[in-house]
């Protein structure tokens, strides 16, 4: 289960959760050298990291 709470304890909307995943995947992509072709793997890794 992803962290569905904001810092003030309210529920995150699906849009907010998706934005968190999007940003995390982007940062992972940058960290790996910004090479094309790893978008799905980066997305899955972002979702996994946000679940913990």
Secondary structure, 3 states (H helix, E strand, C coil): CCCCECCCCCECCHHHHHHHHHHHHHHHHHHCCCCCCCHHHHHHHHHHHHHC
